[in-house]
Amino acid sequence: MSAEPLWSPDAARIAAHRLTKFMQSVNASRTMDMKTYDDVHGFSVRQPDSFWSDVWDFCGVRAGTRGERVLVDREKVPGAQFFPDAKLNFAQNLLRRNDDTPAMIFRGEDKVRYEVSWRQLTDQVSRLHQAFRDIGVEAGDRVCAVMPNMPETIMAFAGANSLGAVWSSCSPDFGERGILDRFGQIEPSILIVCDGYYYNGKTFDITDKIEQVVKGLPTLKQVIVVNYTGNAAATAARLPNAVTFDEFIDAYAPAPIDYAMLPFDHPLYILFSSGTTGVPKCIVHRTGGVLLKHLAEHQLHGGINPGDRVFYFTTCGWMMWNWLASALASEATLMLYDGSPFAPSETVLFDYADEERFTVFGTSAKFIDAVKKTGWRPMDTHSLATVQAIMSTGSTLVPESFDFVYDAIKRDVHLASMSGGTDLCGCLVGINPFGAVFSGEIQAAGLGHEIHVFDDDGTPMQRGKGELVNANSFPSMPLGFLNDDGGERYHDAYYARFDNVWCQGDFAEWTDNGGMIIHGRSDATLNPGGVRIGTAEIYAQVEQIPDVIEGLAIGQDWDNDVRVVLFVRLADGVVLDEALEKKIRTQIRTGASPRHVPEKIVAVADIPRTKSGKITELAVRDVVHGRTVKNVEALANAEALDLFRDVPALQS
C-alpha cells in the first residue's frame, strides 16, 4: 500500500463533477452542508429514503408515477421495498433523446464498423415494440439472446422491455450445453441470435449450435436472426419459426412507443452465476432497482454527462454489458466492441479510444495486466487525450497494474477499480470522485451501501482481513432466484452467514487511506495452518515475474492440514526449473509473507476460466481432489481441467 497517492483530482474536475452538483442540490433542498464524499456517503446510509429519492429526482427518472412512499421495511435485509407505488419502464429511461447525434458506435474487430443515432435507435425500438406486441409478447415473458455486444442487442432488449418482457443474454462463444443450462431454466418465448461472430481475425458460424439450442427450448414461439457475418438468411432458413431481424420489423413504420408502466420490482433481467458448483443460478433483478443503482454509479460515482463516450470491454454474458447499456439513461454514447481485445494487435482498443474520443475506458484487471506483459507502452503511441477515467473490474487490480497505468498508459486519469458483481448488478465498493488514487486500493464504499469487513463472529473490523458485507438494504438487491419459491437458495447464498446482512463472499480489508483491498473469493481462501490467505495476494506477487504469465493457487488437503499449491502458466520457451521456483518463492515471501509461499509449484499449459474471464480456483480444487466439477459449461476452456487431474507432483 502506497503512502503517496498516484493521482488526485484537481479543483476544476471536482467542481464540474456530477456528484458536486448532486451535493449542492441536496444541500439546498434539505438545508444541509455536505462537503466531502464521506458526508454524502453518510447521508446515503443514514437517510436512504431521502438519498434514493434525491437520486431519482437529480437523475430525472421517467415514470408514470413515483408515489409517496420511498422505502418500506428498511430494516429488512432482504425484504425492504423501495418505491412500492411507482410505475415505470426501463426502456423509456434509455431513450431520452431523439436526434441525429450518435447513441452507439460499434466495432467488430476490424471487420465491421457503424454508428446508430438516437433517432435511428428510437425508430428501431419502436418497430421492434410493434413486432413483439403483434406476436403476443407480454409483460413477464422471457426474451433471450445469444448475441455479440452490438447495437442490435441493445435494440432488441429495449424493444422487448418496452412491453415489460424480461431479458437474458449470453455471448455466442457459449457452448450448446452452457446456453441450455441457462435458458432452459427460464423458458423463453423469443430467442434472438446472430448468424456467427468474429474472434481473433476468424469467422465462426454458430448455425449448427443454435439449431440444437432451439430443439432444447420447446417454449420458443419465434427465433430472430441478426445479420452480423452475412449469413442471417441462410441461418434462419435452417431454424423452425425463424426470421431475420430485418424481416421481423419490415412491416412496421416508426411510431410513438406505448411503454408498459410496471412496478418498481417488476423483473427486468435474469443474470446467471458464473461458478462451477452446479447449474447456474438464475438471479432475477428488479426494474427500478437496477435503474437507480446504475444512474447513481454512472453519474454520482463515474461523473458521466450527456454526450460522454462510454466504453466497457464486455460480452453479453457478463453483467458489465447490462451496466454499459444503462449509460444510455445518462444520455451517453455507447462505444461497443465485440471480438478479441488483441485482434489484430494489442493496440486495437487504444486505437478505438483515440479515433472515437472515449471519455470512459472500461476494462478488466486481466486486460491491463496482459497489456503490461507485452512490454508495450500505450503512452508512447497514443494520446488518449479525451479519456478521463480508466475503470477496472472483474478481478483484483494489483498494485503493479496501478503503477503501469500511470507510468505507461496515461498520467492524468482517474484509475477507478471497482468490485461488486452479478449478484447486485453493480458495485459495492468503487469510485470516490473527490478522492486520491492509491496503488492497489479500491477507493471507497459505494453510495447507499453500509459496507463492513466482519470477523468470523460478525464483528466489524477496522484492521485485518475478513468477510466483505453490506449491512443495509439497497435498491438493486435481487428479487431472488428463479424457481426458488421458498427463497431458501437465495437466503443461503447471501444471508445465511450473518443474520440480516448481505455477505458478498469476498475476503477483504480496509486500508489506512479509507480504501479497500480485496484478496480474493472467501470460498477460495487458503487456510494453511489455520491462517486465512487470499489467493489474490499470491497472484499479485507471482505476476510481477516476467517469466510467469499468470498463476492459480489452491489449498490441497494434505497430511491432516492444507498445503498451498501454485500452478503457473509460463511465457513461451520458459521452463520451470529450480532457479525459477526459487525466484517465485522468494518473490512471494518478500512481497507477501512466508505463510503465502506454496509448498508445491506446478507448471501448466493453460488455466481454466469462466466465460466472463475469471480464473476458477474451485473447479481446479475439485479436480485435484478427485471430485466432479458440476458445471463445466460455465468454463470458456473446460479442456484445461484435464491438466490438473492426477498430477504426479501432487501425489507426494
N, C-alpha and C positions, 0 to 999 in steps of 0.2 A: 504494500500500500504506500503510494507516494504521499509525502507530506506536502509537496508543492503541486498546485493544480496544473494540468496540461493545457487548460483553456478556461477562460471566463467570459461571459457575455459583457459587452460594453454597455454604457448607459443608454445609448441610442437604440440598441437592439432591444433592451428591456422595455424602454418607453413605448416602442412600437408593437410589442408582443400582444397577442390576443388575451393572455392571462392578465396583463396590466389593465387592459380595457375592461375585462370582466371584473377585476378587483375594484376599479374605480366606479363601475356601475353599481356594484353591490354596496360599496361604501356609501354612495349617495342615497340609494333607495332604502337602506336599512340603518342609516346613521352609524356606520362602523368606521374603523380606522385601520384596516388591514394594510400592511406594507410589505410583507415578505411571503415567500412561498409557504413557510410554516404557518403563518397566520391563516392563509387560505385553506391549507390542509386541515388545520384545527377546526375552522368553521365547517368544513365539509363533513367531518366525522361527529362533531358535537351537535350540529343542526342539519342533519341530512335532508330533512323535508325542505328547509329553506334553500340549501345548496342546490339540490336537484331541480327545484322549482326555478331557481335563478339560471341554471344551465339551460333549462327548457326555453326560458324567455330570451336569454342572451344569444343562443344559437338559432333562435327562430324556428322551433319545431312547428311543422304544419300538421294540423289536426282538425277533425270535425268538431271535437270538443275536448277540453282538458279536464274539466271537472274541478270541484273544490278540494277534494281530498288528494293529498300528495303521498302520504306514507301511513299505512295501517299496519299495526303489529310490528313496529320497527325492531322490537327486541327479539323477534323470532328469526333464527338463522339455522335453517331456511324457514320460510313461511311469511316473511314480510311481503306486503303488497305495495308497489309503487303505482301512483296514478290509477287507482282501481276504477275510476269512472271515465277515463279517457277513451276516445275513439280516434284512430289514426291509421295511416297507411305508409309503410316504409318506402315503397317505390315513389310515392308522391314527394317524399322528402329528398329523394335523389335528383328528381327532375325539376330543379328550381329555376333553371334558365332555359330559354328557347331562342337562342341566337346563333349566329354563324361562327362564333369562336369555338375552338376545339374542346370537346368534352373528353375525348380519348384519342391517344396516339398509340399505334401498335406496331411492333416489330416482331416477326417470327424469324429469329436468327437473321441471316442475310437474304432470306427467300421472299419475305413479304413485308411491306410497309404501307399503312394507310391511316388516315385520320377520320374521325367521326365528329361532326359538330354537335352542339347541344340540340339544334333543330332536328338534325338527322336522327339523333338518339331518341328524342321525344316522338318523332314520327314513327320510327321502327317499333318503339314500345307500344304506341297506340295501335299499330297494325297487329302486333302480337297479342295485345289485350283482346282485341276483337276476335282474332282467330282462336285463341284459347277459350274464350267465352262461348263461341259457337260450337265447339266440340265438347262442351259441358264441364269445363274446369270450374271448380267452385272453391270457396274458402275451405281450407283444411286439406285439400287434395295435395298429394305429393308429386312434385316435378323434379326429376333427377337429370343430371348431366354428366357425361364423360367428355370433357372438353378441355382444350388449351385455355390459357389465360389470354383471351382475345375479346374484342368488343361484342361479338355476337353472344358470348356467355353472359355478359352484363345485361345486354338487351333482353335475353330470354328470361333471366332472373327477374328483372323489373317487370316484364310483361306478365309473367306468371304471378308475381307477388301483388301486382295491381289488383288482382282478383282475390287475393288472400291465400294463394297456394303456398305451400311450404317447400322450400328449396333445399336440395342436397346435391353435392357435386364431388367428383374425383377427377384426377388427371388421366389422359389417355394411355399413359405408360403402365397403369394398373393392370394386373393380370385378370383373366376372366373370373377366377375364384375370389380375388380381392374385391372386385366390383360387386359380385353376387353376395358376398358376405356382408357388404354394407347395404346395398339397395334391396336385397332380398328381404331384409328385416322390415323395411318401411313401406313396401307395397306401392310403388309409384304407378300413376296412371299415364304419365308422359315421360318419355326418355329423349333427351337431346344429346346427340353425339356428333363428332366430327368424322370425316372420311379418313383421316390419318393425321400425322404430325411430323414435325422436323426435330431432329435432335443430333447435335454434333455433326451437322452437314448432311445427314442421311434422312431419307424419307421413309416413314413407317406407315404401312397400310394396316388399319385395325378392323377391316370389314369382317374377317373370319371370327375374330374375338367378339365383336358386337353381335354377330349372328348367334353365337352361343349364349351371350348375355340375355338377349331378347327371349330366347327359348326358356331361360330360367326365371323370367319375370312375367308370370301369367296375368298379372293385373294390368299390364300395359294396354292402353287404347290407341296410342299414337306414338310413332317414332319420328323424330325430326332430325335430318342430317344436314349439318352445316358444311359448306364447301370451304376447305382450307388447302388441301393439296391438289384439288382439281378433279376429284373423283366422286363428288357427292351424289350425282345422279346414278352412277353405277352401284354405289353402296346402297342407296335407297331401294334400288330395284331388287336387291337380294334380301331385303328385310320385310317382314309382314307389317302391314299398316304403316308404311313408311313414306314420307315425302321429304323433299329437300326443304331447307329453310326458306328459300325464295318462293317455292310453290305454296308453302304453308300460308304465307302472308300476301300472296299475289293479288287476291281478290279484294283486298281491303285498302281503302284510302285513309290517310291520317285524319283523325277526328278527336275532339276532346275526350280525355280518358275519364271514365266513371270509376274512380278509385273506390274499392271496398273499404269502408270505415270499420275498423276492427278494434277489439280491446287491446290495451297495452300488453297484456300477457298472451295475446294470440301467437301461436307458434310461427316463427319466421324461418329458422334454419334447423336442419338436423346435421350436426357435425359428428365426427367419429373419433374415438380414442385411437391412438396410433400404436398402442402397445402390442406385445406378442403373447399375452397371457390368456387369450381366449378370443372369441368372436368380438369384433369391435363394438364398443358400447355406443349406442345412438343417443347423443346428447342433444336435447331439444332446447332451443334458445328462443326467448321471447322478443316480439317485435319492438316494443318500446324500450326494453332494457338494453338491447344491442344498439339501438339508435342513440340513446342518451350517452351510453358508455363511449361509443366511437366519436360522437360530437365532442365530448369532454377531452378525449385523448388527442383528437386531431387539432382542435382549436386551443384549448387551455394548456395542454402539455406541448403539443407539436407546433403551435403557432401558425397553423395553416390558414391562409387567407384566400378569398376568391381569386381565381386566376393562377394560383400556385400550381406548379407541375410536380405531381407526387408519384414517385416510382417506388415499388417494392418488388424485389425479385421473389416470386412465389408461383406455385402451381395452384390449380383449383382443388387440390387435395389437402391444402394447408389453410388454417384459419386466417392467415395473413391475406389470402385472397378476399375473404369476407371483409376484413379490416380495410383493405385497399378500396374495395367497391364503395364503402361508406364515405370515402373522401369526396364523392360527388355531392353529398349533402352539405359540404362546406364550400361548394362551387369551385373545387379544384379540378384541374385537368389530370386525368389518369394516364400515366405513362405505362403502357402494358408491354410485357416482353414474354415470349414463350420460346423455350429451347434451352440449349446449354449456355451457361454464362461464360464459357471459354471457346465458343464457336463463332467465327473462325479462329479467334485468338483470345488471349486474356484481356485484350483491350476493349472488347465489344461493348460492355456495359458502360465503360468510361467514354467511349466514342458516342454512345447514345446520350449520355448525360451532357456532354459538351454540345453536341449538334442540336439537341432539343431543349437545352436550358433547364435541366431539372432544378427544382427548388429543394426537394427532399430525395435523398438517395437511400432507399431501404434495402437491406440485405441480411444475410445470416452471418453469424460469427465464423462459420466454416469457410464462407467465401472470402472474407477478409484474410483469414489465415492462409487460404490457398493462394491468394494473390501474393502474399508475403513470401510464400515458399518458392514462387517463380523467380524471385530476385529482382523483379521489375519494380520500378518506382513510378507510379502514375503521375506524380507531381512533375516529373521531368518531361512529360509528353502531353499532358492535358491540363487545362486551366481550371476546370470545374468552377468557374467564376460565379455562377448563379447558385451553386449548391450551398445551402445554409445549414443543413443538417444531414449527417450520415447516421441512420438508425440501424441497430443490430439487435436481432433476437434469434431464437431457435436453439441456442445453447450458450454456455458461458463464454463471454468475450474476455480472453485472458489479457493480463497487463501488457504482454509483448505486442498484442494486436492493437491495443490502445496506442502504444508508442509508435507502431508502424503507421497508423492513420495520420498522426500529426507529423511524423518525420517524412513520410513518403507519399501521402495522398493529398492532404490539404491542411494547412496550419490554422487558418481562421475558419473553423467549422465546429458546430456542436455535435460531438460524437455521443449519441444517445443510445446507451444499452438499456434494453427493456426485458422484462420477464413476466409471463403470465401463462396463457395457454388456451387451448381449445375448450377447456372446461368452462371458462367465463367469456370466451371470445374477445379477449382483451388482456390488459396488463394489470398486475397487482403492484408492481414496482417499476419505476421508469424515469421519465424526464422531469427535471426541475428546470424550467426555462430561465430562472433567475440565478441558478447556482453554477458553481465551478464543476469542471470535469476532472476527476481524479483517476489515475491509472487503475484499471481492474475493478472499478466500482460502478454499480448502478446508483443513480443519484439519490432517489427518494421514494418513499411510499406514494402510491397513486392517490390522486384526489378522490375522496369518497371512500377510501379504504383504511380501516384501522388495522394496520399491519404490526405484527409482533413476531419475535423469534421465541418459541416456547422450549423449555426443557422437557424432559420426559414426564414430569409431573404437571405440565400445563402452566408453569410459572413463567412470565415474561423475563427474558434475559437481555441485559444491556451489553454484555460481553459474552463471547463464546458462541459455539455453533449449536444450532438446534433446528426445530421444525418451523418453517415459514407458515404463518397462519394469518387469517383475516377474521377479526373478531366482531364485525358488524355486518348488517345486511347491505347489499348493493344491488342496483337495478339489473345487472346482467348475470346474476346468479341464474343458472339454467332452470327451466321449468322442471326438469327431471330427465330420466332416461325413458326412451320408448319401450313399451312392453314391460314396464316395471310398475304395475298397478298399485302395489302397496308402498312403493317408494323405498324399499329396503336396499336395493342395489345402489341407488343414488345416495342414500344416507351412509351406507358403508364406505362409499368411495371418498367422501369428503368430511363427514361429520362424526364418524364412529370413534375417531382417536380422541377428540376433545369435544365435550358437550357444548352445543350451540356455537361452535366455532368452525369455520371453513379451514381445513388442513390441506394445503396445496401439494404436499408430497415433495417439497424441496428442502434440502439441507443448506442452511443459510446462517449468516451472521451480520450484525451491524458493524459499521466502521466508525473510527473516531471522527470522520467527516460527516456523519449522519447518513451516509450511504449504505449500500448493502452489497455483499458478495454472496453469490450462490455457488455452492460447492458440489452440485450435482443432485440427482434424484435421491430422496430418502430411501427408496426401496433398492437402490443400487449402492448405498453407502456400505463401505467396508468396515469390518469390526475385528481386526486382528488384536488379540489380547484384550478384547472388550472395549477398545478405544475406537470411536467412530471417526472414519476418514472419508472425505468426499472425493469421488473419482476425479472431479474437475481440478482438484489441487494437484493430482498426479499429471494430468494432461497438460496443465499449464507449464510444467517443467519439461516434460518429455518433448513437447512440440517446439521447444526452443532449440533443439538439436537438429541441425540441418539434415543429417542422415535419416531422421525419422519423419515420415510424412504425418502419421497420426498414431495414437495409441488407444487401447481399450483395456480397462482394468476390471477384474472381478475378484471376489473373495471365494477361494476354493476351500471347502470343508476338508480339513486335513489334521490327523493326529489329535482329535478332540479339540481343535481350535479352527481358526480360519487363517489361511495364508493368502497374501496378496500376490496375484498373478497378473503380469502385464504382457499383453500382446501388442506387437508393434508392426506397422506396415512401413517398410523401408524404401528409400529412394532407389531408383534404378541402379543396379550394379553394386549396391551396398550389401555386405554380408554381416550378420550378427555374430561377430567374433568376441573373444574375451575382452578385447580393448573397448569395443563399443558397449558391451554390457557394463563394464566398469564406468564408462563415461555416463551412461544413463543413470546408474545408481548414484553416482557422485552428484549429478545434477539434481536428482530428486532429494537426496539427503541434505544438500546445502540450500536448495531453493524451497523445500517444504519442511521435512523433518525426517529423522531416522525411521520413525514408525511408518512413513509413506513408502519406504523402499521395498520393492517387490522381492519376494523370495525366488520367484521364477520369472524369467523374461523369455518370451517365445516370439519368433518372427513368423508372420503370416502374410499371405499374398493379398488378402482383402479383409475388410472389416464390415460386417453386416450393418445395414442402416435401414431405418423406416423410410416410407415414401416421402416423408417431409424432411429427410436428410439427417435425422438424429441417429447416432450410433446406439445400439441396443445391447446394453450390458446384460440385461435379464435373460435374453434369449441365449446369449453365449454361456452364461452361468448355467442355464438349464442343460445345454448340450454337454458341457464339461462334466456335469454330474449325472449324465445319462438319462435326463428327463426329457419328455416330449415337449417340443415347442408347439403350443396350441394354435398359433395364428401366424404361420409363415407367410401368408398372403399380405401381412402388414409390411413385409420387407421388400425393399427395392431390389435386393440381391440375395435372395434366400439361399442360393447355392453356396454362398460364403460360409454358411453354418457348418458345412462339411469339413472345413479346415480346422475346426475346433473339436472335432469328435475323436476320442481315443488318442489324444496327443501323447506320444511316449514320454516327453519331458515332464508331464504332469502325473505320471504313474509312480513316481518315487520322490 
